[in-house]
């Protein structure tokens, strides 16, 4: 077996690649959480869980990016994780003030 698919299958045997794939899958799943939450409220809505899932998936991908020495993904995930963390802090502060 040759080509991109064979290379993909080889990556499935690498625990680090599985961490990266898992992080991407977790990050992707956040849209389902947001979609369901918005449908339940019948308005545009981003639940707190969206930000926690974003942060968890982003951190997993960041760890993978560091392992494979990919500065493009590192920078993107660092900025994203900072944003997700800040949103969590803002929501928590608002909840504490109420």
Secondary structure, DSSP 8 states (H G I E B T S, - for coil): --SHHHHHHHHTT-HHHHHHHHHHHHHHHHHHHHHHHHHHHTS----HHHHHHHHHHHHHHHHHHHHTT-HHHHHHHHHHHHHHHHHHHHHHHHHHH-
